[in-house]
């Protein structure tokens, strides 16, 4: 089993002036602890699960580029990019740039998006739900085309690209992994089955049922269910011991989760990073069901 770390909060002692140093500690700490992945949210305002909208929030791809320069092995991605906040060609270019500059460690984390208040506040397009899913599917198609090296036009219902030139190309082969976040059974998991290399569920999801739904979508599309990495976002409290975390990871692995992405109260805290390093070492010996 793999263990990753997500950094959803940038509120640290010292205020805004301390963010660069503390986030650097998170990135280096994740790398040195032997974690598989490091993630940030792709929001521009803080979300209510972690604080007030006015709390500090870094732009996702700028933060990951900063982390790439400070690390050597950990993979880097967003949990997850809201599809309507960036034009697809720009998004693919951003992820490609991150992949090239990190030596092939980028992941495209993407979803339909949900934070309407943030979008209205900053003037982002925020279409109705059905349209956001249409745009998500077209963006996935565009990403595949741009990463294939084809430069032919793309014409969809919502996006038109005259030439899908992408130079330099990503180093990851065949392309940076595509992770789709969300657990909607009719649309999201169908898109996972058709386009994604990984899926991400939130803590508290009915994992067994969601994986059964995903398996059924894969069967209908002729896609090997085992080809998709199953990830789950899990909060770890300060009072949760390493043994308790190992037990929970083992339970998730038995259901078929391959990769736990942990959120801790302070990702820059040395003791938290030490606990995660120990947890990563212990869960590395766990084989998820189906592997």
Phi, psi and omega per residue, in radians:
X1 nan 2.507 3.107
X2 -1.695 2.662 3.061
X3 -2.226 2.290 3.069
X4 -2.147 3.053 -3.140
X5 -2.311 2.327 3.000
X6 -1.944 2.485 -3.132
X7 -2.000 1.588 -3.059
X8 -1.574 -0.173 -3.074
X9 -2.207 2.480 3.114
X10 -2.194 0.460 3.103
X11 -1.676 1.845 -3.100
X12 -2.279 2.738 3.024
X13 -0.952 2.375 -3.088
X14 1.828 -0.149 3.057
X15 1.241 -2.787 -3.056
X16 -1.037 -0.558 -3.120
X17 -1.145 -0.337 -3.110
X18 -1.615 -0.132 -3.012
X19 -1.072 -0.806 -3.064
X20 -1.043 -0.820 -3.113
X21 -1.158 -0.736 -3.101
X22 -1.234 -0.695 3.115
X23 -1.199 -0.600 3.039
X24 -1.042 -0.683 3.102
X25 -1.114 -0.663 3.089
X26 -1.082 -0.868 -3.078
X27 -1.106 -0.879 3.135
X28 -1.101 -0.705 -3.125
X29 -1.092 -0.744 3.116
X30 -1.092 -0.738 -3.136
X31 -1.117 -0.832 -3.075
X32 -1.275 -0.438 -3.135
X33 -1.356 -0.101 -3.128
X34 1.403 0.328 3.090
X35 -1.247 2.663 -3.107
X36 -1.380 -0.600 -2.961
X37 -2.543 2.723 3.050
X38 -2.321 2.301 -3.029
X39 -2.296 2.614 2.942
X40 -2.235 2.769 3.032
X41 -1.311 2.592 3.027
X42 -1.771 1.140 3.029
X43 -2.107 2.854 -3.141
X44 -1.983 -0.297 2.925
X45 -2.080 2.627 3.054
X46 -1.147 2.612 3.134
X47 -1.715 2.754 -2.970
X48 -1.138 -0.400 3.113
X49 -1.123 -0.399 -3.018
X50 -2.168 -0.029 3.125
X51 2.779 -2.917 3.121
X52 -1.512 2.689 3.116
X53 -0.950 -0.508 -3.094
X54 -1.361 -0.175 3.130
X55 -1.158 2.717 -3.089
X56 -1.042 2.435 3.050
X57 -2.552 2.157 3.128
X58 -1.499 2.595 3.005
X59 -1.156 2.312 -2.909
X60 -1.062 -0.878 -3.016
X61 -1.324 -0.501 3.012
X62 -1.146 -0.738 3.122
X63 -1.114 -0.727 -3.133
X64 -1.198 -0.610 3.083
X65 -1.111 -0.706 3.075
X66 -1.076 -0.793 3.132
X67 -1.111 -0.626 -3.124
X68 -1.057 -0.647 -3.118
X69 -1.254 -0.298 -3.065
X70 -1.787 -0.080 -3.020
X71 -2.241 2.948 -3.088
X72 -2.255 -0.436 -2.993
X73 -2.282 -0.472 -3.026
X74 -1.230 2.430 3.071
X75 -1.359 2.730 -2.941
X76 -2.309 2.255 3.126
X77 -2.834 3.053 3.103
X78 -1.876 2.530 3.034
X79 -2.061 1.596 -0.419
X80 -2.273 2.903 3.131
X81 -1.245 2.213 3.023
X82 -1.297 2.212 -2.923
X83 -1.082 -0.516 -3.019
X84 -1.513 -0.022 -3.076
X85 -1.469 -0.292 -3.129
X86 -2.444 2.533 3.010
X87 -1.164 2.506 -3.037
X88 -0.992 -0.729 -3.129
X89 -1.070 -0.694 3.097
X90 -1.180 -0.755 -3.134
X91 -1.052 -0.823 3.138
X92 -1.091 -0.666 3.102
X93 -1.125 -0.711 3.110
X94 -1.087 -0.826 -3.121
X95 -1.167 -0.671 3.088
X96 -1.077 -0.777 3.127
X97 -1.057 -0.783 3.094
X98 -1.052 -0.711 -3.127
X99 -1.135 -0.774 -3.130
X100 -1.140 -0.815 -3.066
X101 -1.288 -0.369 3.120
X102 -1.657 -0.026 -3.105
X103 1.356 0.544 3.069
X104 1.563 0.653 -3.064
X105 -2.040 0.238 -3.080
X106 -1.521 2.617 3.006
X107 -2.237 2.385 2.996
X108 -1.581 1.793 3.020
X109 -1.669 2.206 -2.991
X110 -2.591 2.679 3.089
X111 -2.777 -3.114 -3.080
X112 -1.333 -0.333 -3.122
X113 1.468 2.749 -3.083
X114 -2.641 -0.270 -2.920
X115 -1.521 1.395 -3.055
X116 -1.109 -0.666 -3.111
X117 -1.091 -0.751 3.091
X118 -1.064 -0.798 -3.120
X119 -1.090 -0.806 3.126
X120 -1.109 -0.713 -3.097
X121 -1.074 -0.696 -3.062
X122 -1.774 0.028 3.043
X123 1.425 0.400 3.077
X124 -1.411 2.621 2.990
X125 -1.097 2.373 3.069
X126 -2.496 1.428 -3.096
X127 -1.217 2.987 3.030
X128 -1.039 2.845 -3.022
X129 -0.966 -0.822 -3.085
X130 -1.056 -0.722 3.134
X131 -1.193 -0.639 3.112
X132 -1.083 -0.654 3.097
X133 -1.221 -0.619 3.047
X134 -1.089 -0.755 3.120
X135 -1.152 -0.623 3.090
X136 -1.078 -0.810 -3.137
X137 -1.116 -0.732 3.113
X138 -1.118 -0.680 3.118
X139 -1.104 -0.703 3.088
X140 -1.097 -0.691 3.102
X141 -1.148 -0.718 3.128
X142 -1.139 -0.741 3.118
X143 -1.029 -0.816 3.132
X144 -1.055 -0.739 -3.105
X145 -1.170 -0.790 -3.137
X146 -1.115 -0.636 -3.137
X147 -1.418 -0.193 3.088
X148 -1.399 -0.289 -3.079
X149 1.620 -0.112 3.100
X150 -1.244 2.426 3.140
X151 -2.013 0.367 3.141
X152 -1.332 2.859 3.123
X153 -1.155 2.726 2.993
X154 -2.182 2.253 3.098
X155 -2.305 1.974 3.081
X156 -2.044 -2.982 3.116
X157 -1.232 -0.607 -3.034
X158 -1.949 -0.434 -3.068
X159 -2.241 2.423 3.055
X160 -2.263 2.138 3.098
X161 -2.109 2.192 -3.104
X162 -1.330 -0.533 -3.104
X163 -2.675 2.003 -3.057
X164 -1.545 0.918 3.090
X165 -1.240 2.323 3.130
X166 -2.458 1.676 -3.101
X167 -2.349 2.189 0.102
X168 -1.302 2.790 3.064
X169 -1.449 2.747 3.097
X170 -1.063 2.601 3.094
X171 -1.404 -0.557 3.141
X172 -1.090 2.464 3.142
X173 -2.132 2.352 0.057
X174 -1.352 -0.228 3.100
X175 -2.971 2.904 3.046
X176 -0.975 2.411 3.137
X177 -0.980 2.476 3.096
X178 -1.832 2.102 3.090
X179 -1.985 2.221 3.087
X180 -1.863 2.202 3.136
X181 -1.657 2.497 3.119
X182 2.175 2.862 -3.071
X183 -2.316 0.280 3.085
X184 -1.035 2.291 -2.934
X185 -1.405 -0.569 -3.071
X186 -1.496 -0.680 -3.045
X187 -1.867 -0.981 -3.024
X188 -1.071 -0.897 -3.066
X189 -1.239 -0.439 3.014
X190 -1.176 -0.712 3.087
X191 -1.150 -0.656 3.062
X192 -1.009 -0.855 -3.095
X193 -1.071 -0.590 -3.059
X194 -1.537 -0.626 -2.938
X195 -2.133 -0.379 -2.868
X196 -1.676 2.713 2.977
X197 -1.675 -0.279 -3.110
X198 -2.706 2.731 3.032
X199 -2.194 2.817 3.107
X200 -2.374 2.211 3.065
X201 -1.874 2.627 3.054
X202 -1.449 2.675 3.047
X203 -0.934 2.320 3.136
X204 1.740 -0.155 3.116
X205 -1.169 2.636 3.045
X206 -1.366 1.475 -2.959
X207 -1.044 -0.809 -3.095
X208 -1.005 -0.816 -3.124
X209 -1.156 -0.783 -3.110
X210 -1.084 -0.683 3.121
X211 -1.199 -0.590 3.053
X212 -1.106 -0.709 3.104
X213 -1.125 -0.789 3.120
X214 -1.065 -0.724 3.123
X215 -1.051 -0.695 3.129
X216 -1.160 -0.720 3.078
X217 -1.072 -0.749 3.127
X218 -1.066 -0.732 -3.136
X219 -1.084 -0.728 -3.141
X220 -1.148 -0.580 -3.081
X221 -1.618 -0.106 -3.110
X222 1.285 0.485 -3.124
X223 -1.806 2.312 3.090
X224 -1.102 2.144 3.113
X225 -1.021 -0.627 -3.087
X226 -1.213 -0.267 -3.121
X227 -1.309 -0.218 -3.079
X228 -1.769 2.194 3.068
X229 -1.373 2.310 -3.122
X230 -1.792 2.054 -3.130
X231 -2.049 2.733 -3.136
X232 -2.496 2.359 3.081
X233 -1.491 2.160 -3.060
X234 -2.336 2.249 3.059
X235 -1.431 2.424 3.066
X236 -2.111 2.032 -3.110
X237 -1.365 2.784 3.130
X238 -1.050 -0.561 -3.099
X239 -1.586 0.138 3.104
X240 -1.571 2.105 -3.081
X241 -1.283 2.862 3.076
X242 -1.077 -0.716 3.132
X243 -1.064 -0.714 3.104
X244 -1.123 -0.709 3.127
X245 -1.158 -0.696 3.094
X246 -1.081 -0.750 3.130
X247 -1.061 -0.777 -3.137
X248 -1.138 -0.714 3.110
X249 -1.098 -0.671 3.098
X250 -1.093 -0.696 3.091
X251 -1.106 -0.721 3.128
X252 -1.181 -0.693 3.102
X253 -1.077 -0.650 3.125
X254 -1.125 -0.454 3.088
X255 -1.451 -0.315 3.134
X256 2.065 0.144 3.089
X257 -1.358 2.252 -3.090
X258 -1.655 -0.434 -2.877
X259 -2.600 1.973 3.081
X260 -1.664 2.269 3.110
X261 -1.917 1.903 -2.971
X262 -1.569 2.503 2.950
X263 -2.054 2.226 3.135
X264 -2.087 2.765 -3.072
X265 -0.988 -0.685 3.106
X266 -2.412 1.764 -3.059
X267 -1.217 -0.250 3.131
X268 -1.634 -0.058 -3.083
X269 -1.311 2.283 -3.087
X270 -1.026 -0.706 -3.119
X271 -1.187 -0.638 3.084
X272 -1.115 -0.761 -3.140
X273 -1.145 -0.635 3.104
X274 -1.144 -0.707 3.105
X275 -1.132 -0.687 3.127
X276 -1.174 -0.642 3.090
X277 -1.082 -0.762 3.104
X278 -1.137 -0.723 3.126
X279 -1.101 -0.771 3.137
X280 -1.040 -0.717 3.136
X281 -1.114 -0.731 -3.077
X282 -1.277 -0.703 -3.092
X283 -1.362 -0.235 3.138
X284 -1.089 -0.387 3.105
X285 -1.536 -0.011 -3.137
X286 -1.546 2.257 3.086
X287 -1.755 2.013 3.125
X288 -1.096 2.634 3.097
X289 -1.011 2.376 3.124
X290 1.593 -0.054 3.141
X291 -1.806 nan nan
